[in-house]
Amino acid sequence: MTEIRNSKKYDLEDRCLIFAKKVRDYIKKLPRNTSNIEYSKQLIRSSGSVGANYIEANESLSRKDFFMRIKISRKEAKESEYWLSLAESNNDIVSEKDGLIQEATELRKIFGSILEKSKTDHV
């Protein structure tokens, strides 16, 4: 028997998971130096937290909890952009870095849009 799921909710969960996995793979390719090691630790946390908090938002027990989790997801996406910008990559992976920054930006905007839409839906 196949499970039927709300595609809008789960597509974004999948997108966040893919983002975190791509960040993990990108980090493995970074030159190993002191700054990249520290940036990588922060980046791995923030990129994973984007999706983890979105999953929590989908399971929230109240509107207040939902808004808080979506705000945290948005904040973590923005933080991921920051750590990606600081990471020192070599020429072989610059386009990969640019794509990850773009995805983090898009995720941040999606979460911002969810917040705005949710506020107007329940005014």
Helices and strands as residue ranges (DSSP letters): H 7-29, H 34-58, H 63-86, G 91-93, H 94-121
